[in-house]
């Protein structure tokens, strides 16, 4: 009985270590909004996403949309230049 109990204890400890380590490595997704050049215009994309949230002809309209989303989720707006470099960052994290 003690041998079975010790094996059970080992398995439980291994499962606990696995779950603790997997949660520690997860980086929580952010709601930061990036305004990026896209085709002939501009797009808003959530940080970490490959798909875009919305497409716009003007950068100013894309910035307005990104600000609305960032305010809602208490995140940042990262505005990129046409060459991809970062032009500005606006924080709505209260």
trRosetta pair geometry for C-beta under 8 A, 3 or more apart (Angstrom, degrees):
i j d omega theta_ij theta_ji phi_ij phi_ji
1 4 5.9 -56 -151 37 33 108
1 5 6.2 34 152 -20 66 109
2 5 5.4 -53 -145 38 33 115
2 6 6.3 36 155 -22 66 103
3 6 5.8 -52 -148 33 30 110
3 7 6.7 29 153 -16 62 104
4 7 5.8 -54 -150 37 33 110
4 8 6.3 34 152 -19 65 107
5 8 5.6 -54 -148 37 32 113
5 9 6.3 36 152 -22 65 105
6 9 5.5 -49 -147 34 33 114
6 10 6.5 37 152 -21 64 102
7 10 5.6 -51 -149 34 33 113
7 11 6.4 33 153 -18 65 104
8 11 5.8 -53 -149 36 32 111
8 12 6.3 33 153 -19 65 106
9 12 5.8 -55 -148 37 30 112
9 13 6.3 30 154 -18 64 107
10 13 5.8 -57 -149 38 29 110
10 14 6.4 31 153 -20 64 106
11 14 5.7 -54 -149 35 31 112
11 15 6.4 30 154 -18 65 105
12 15 5.8 -56 -150 36 31 110
12 16 6.4 31 153 -19 65 107
13 16 5.6 -53 -146 37 32 113
13 17 6.3 33 155 -19 66 105
14 17 5.8 -53 -147 36 31 111
14 18 6.3 34 153 -21 64 106
15 18 5.6 -52 -148 34 32 114
15 19 6.4 24 157 -13 65 107
16 19 6.1 -58 -145 40 29 105
16 20 6.1 28 157 -18 65 110
17 20 5.8 -57 -142 39 28 111
17 21 6.1 21 161 -14 65 110
18 21 6.2 -63 -147 39 24 104
18 22 6.2 19 159 -17 63 111
19 22 5.9 -55 -140 37 30 108
19 23 6.4 24 162 -14 64 108
20 23 6.3 -63 -151 39 26 104
20 24 6.3 25 155 -20 63 113
21 24 5.6 -56 -145 37 33 113
21 25 6.5 27 160 -17 66 108
22 25 6.2 -59 -148 37 30 106
22 26 6.9 39 154 -33 61 102
23 26 5.8 -45 -150 17 36 116
29 47 7.9 163 -171 88 73 88
29 48 5.8 -127 -138 63 90 161
30 46 8.0 -179 94 178 67 88
30 47 5.0 -5 75 69 108 131
30 48 6.9 132 41 -9 80 123
30 75 6.2 126 168 -132 90 118
31 46 6.5 -53 -147 -143 46 108
31 47 7.6 83 127 30 6 100
31 69 7.1 -148 168 152 104 95
31 70 7.1 155 123 -116 98 52
31 73 3.5 -85 132 129 164 148
31 74 7.5 78 62 62 132 53
31 75 3.8 -135 89 -54 89 147
32 46 7.2 117 74 -161 50 59
32 47 4.0 32 69 -17 100 133
32 70 7.3 28 -135 -111 42 102
32 75 4.8 -153 -79 174 45 115
32 76 4.6 -4 -124 57 98 87
32 77 7.6 -178 -165 -80 70 22
32 78 6.2 36 168 -10 113 109
33 44 5.6 -10 -174 -168 109 102
33 45 7.4 144 -158 71 60 33
33 46 6.2 -41 -102 -100 62 54
33 47 7.4 -101 -68 -24 19 82
33 53 7.4 -49 -135 17 102 151
33 66 3.9 175 125 -153 133 91
33 67 7.9 -130 68 -48 143 26
33 69 5.0 109 -67 83 145 122
33 70 5.1 -110 16 -58 118 96
33 75 6.4 108 -9 103 81 127
33 76 7.4 -160 33 96 65 48
33 77 5.2 -19 71 -111 98 68
33 78 7.2 178 89 25 46 71
34 44 7.2 149 76 -157 47 49
34 45 5.0 -25 63 65 100 85
34 46 7.6 138 16 -127 84 5
34 47 6.1 109 -26 -75 106 70
34 66 7.5 -129 67 -128 10 138
34 77 7.9 151 -93 -164 25 52
34 78 4.8 -23 -108 70 73 102
34 79 8.0 166 -159 -85 53 23
34 80 6.4 33 -178 -22 96 113
35 42 6.0 7 -178 178 89 120
35 43 7.5 166 -152 83 48 39
35 44 5.9 -23 -97 -98 65 69
35 59 6.5 90 161 -158 128 83
35 62 4.7 125 -140 127 106 114
35 63 5.4 -8 -84 -82 161 65
35 66 5.1 -96 -60 -25 98 156
35 77 6.7 27 -17 -179 106 96
35 78 7.1 -168 21 91 71 50
35 79 4.7 -4 52 -119 119 66
35 80 6.1 -164 88 22 64 77
36 42 6.9 154 81 -158 34 71
36 43 5.5 -26 66 64 84 88
36 44 7.9 143 20 -101 77 20
36 45 5.8 -14 16 15 124 117
36 52 7.9 -127 55 -111 112 111
36 80 4.9 28 -107 38 62 140
36 84 7.5 21 -146 -122 95 65
37 41 7.9 178 -155 110 58 28
37 42 6.2 -57 -111 -105 39 65
37 43 7.7 30 131 18 12 85
37 80 6.7 -104 -10 102 77 116
37 81 8.0 -13 -33 121 115 36
37 82 5.2 79 -71 -137 143 53
37 84 7.1 -84 26 -72 112 61
38 41 6.0 -21 72 78 82 68
38 42 5.9 88 26 -159 92 16
38 43 3.5 49 -15 -15 152 114
38 52 6.4 43 -113 -89 157 157
38 55 6.1 -119 101 -124 139 90
39 55 7.5 7 36 -145 121 127
40 57 7.6 -14 111 -130 92 71
41 55 6.2 93 78 178 128 87
41 56 5.5 -155 154 95 129 45
41 57 4.5 -93 -114 -120 133 31
41 58 7.1 -45 -152 -26 103 23
41 62 7.7 153 150 -47 98 127
42 55 7.6 148 86 -160 43 53
42 56 5.0 -26 71 70 90 94
42 57 7.6 20 24 112 83 9
42 58 6.8 -32 21 116 123 20
42 59 4.7 127 -54 -96 159 59
42 61 7.6 148 66 64 122 82
42 62 4.0 -106 117 -19 122 155
43 52 4.2 -51 178 -145 133 142
43 53 7.5 140 172 45 86 65
43 54 6.7 173 -153 88 67 45
43 55 5.2 -28 -100 -103 88 61
43 56 7.0 164 -89 20 36 76
43 62 6.5 67 86 -130 0 134
44 52 6.6 110 70 -173 45 89
44 53 4.6 -52 99 61 94 112
44 54 4.9 17 39 48 108 88
44 56 7.5 52 -18 -5 92 115
44 62 5.3 -179 -51 -164 88 87
44 65 5.1 -118 -33 100 154 117
44 66 4.7 -168 -125 -72 118 90
44 69 7.1 132 166 15 141 144
45 49 5.6 -150 -178 76 89 104
45 51 7.4 174 -132 104 98 38
45 52 4.8 -71 -83 -118 92 65
45 53 5.9 174 -102 -2 33 87
46 49 4.5 62 67 2 89 128
46 53 5.9 93 -25 -52 86 120
46 69 7.8 -110 -86 152 92 147
47 78 7.6 74 -75 17 109 130
49 52 7.7 149 114 -83 118 23
49 53 7.6 85 80 -50 155 84
52 55 6.3 71 117 -63 144 77
53 65 7.6 178 106 141 118 123
53 69 7.2 4 157 -70 166 164
54 62 7.3 -179 94 -123 100 76
54 65 5.5 -89 64 160 146 160
56 59 7.5 138 98 -88 120 19
56 61 4.3 -166 -165 91 139 111
56 62 4.2 -161 42 -61 139 85
56 65 6.9 -174 -50 4 138 137
57 61 7.0 41 52 36 67 139
58 61 4.7 89 70 5 94 102
58 62 7.1 -162 97 -4 51 86
59 62 5.5 -58 -151 39 38 113
59 63 6.2 41 152 -24 70 104
59 79 7.7 80 -180 -158 113 109
60 63 5.6 -51 -148 33 31 113
60 64 6.6 35 152 -22 63 103
61 64 5.6 -49 -151 32 35 114
61 65 6.6 34 151 -17 65 103
62 65 5.8 -54 -151 37 33 111
62 66 6.2 33 152 -18 66 108
63 66 5.6 -56 -145 39 32 112
63 67 6.2 35 155 -23 65 105
63 77 6.9 84 -152 171 73 142
63 79 6.1 10 -105 -102 107 121
64 67 5.8 -53 -149 33 28 113
64 68 6.7 32 152 -21 61 103
65 68 5.8 -53 -154 31 32 113
65 69 6.7 25 152 -12 65 106
66 69 5.9 -58 -150 40 33 108
66 70 6.0 32 154 -20 68 110
66 77 4.6 109 132 -130 115 111
66 79 7.7 160 76 -80 158 80
67 70 5.6 -55 -140 39 31 111
67 71 6.2 34 159 -22 65 103
67 77 5.5 -28 -81 -57 62 152
67 90 6.9 -14 -105 92 94 145
67 92 7.5 126 -157 -49 66 137
68 71 6.1 -54 -150 32 26 110
68 72 6.6 27 153 -20 61 108
69 72 5.6 -57 -152 34 32 114
69 73 6.4 -4 163 10 68 111
69 75 7.4 -28 125 51 80 123
70 73 6.5 -74 -141 54 27 87
70 74 7.7 28 168 -152 59 3
70 75 4.5 -111 -139 73 73 83
70 76 6.1 -70 -143 112 128 5
70 77 4.7 -94 -34 -51 158 87
70 90 7.2 105 110 95 163 98
70 92 4.6 127 137 21 97 133
71 74 7.5 20 -169 -73 27 42
71 92 4.9 -115 -92 -164 51 157
74 92 5.8 -134 -137 115 39 86
74 93 5.2 82 166 -115 85 52
74 94 5.8 -79 -132 14 115 84
75 92 6.2 16 57 58 38 99
75 93 6.7 39 -110 -66 18 87
76 89 5.8 -3 -180 -173 124 95
76 90 6.5 156 -161 80 69 47
76 91 4.9 -30 -103 -103 91 63
76 92 6.9 176 -89 20 35 72
76 93 6.8 -25 -55 -24 80 105
77 89 7.1 164 83 -155 54 47
77 90 4.4 0 52 54 103 100
77 92 7.4 57 -15 -11 91 107
78 86 6.0 -55 -174 -131 99 110
78 88 7.8 175 -153 91 41 49
78 89 5.2 -7 -107 -108 69 85
79 86 7.2 100 76 -161 50 65
79 87 4.8 -58 107 63 96 104
79 88 4.5 8 48 56 117 88
79 89 7.3 -156 19 -74 75 38
79 90 7.5 46 -16 -4 107 98
80 84 5.8 -27 -176 -154 127 31
80 85 6.6 145 -157 79 77 30
80 86 5.9 -56 -104 -101 63 46
80 87 6.3 118 -163 0 12 93
81 84 6.8 -27 69 38 76 21
81 85 4.7 2 33 62 117 84
81 86 7.4 -1 -5 59 86 2
81 87 4.8 123 -57 -58 80 104
86 89 6.7 6 177 -50 125 96
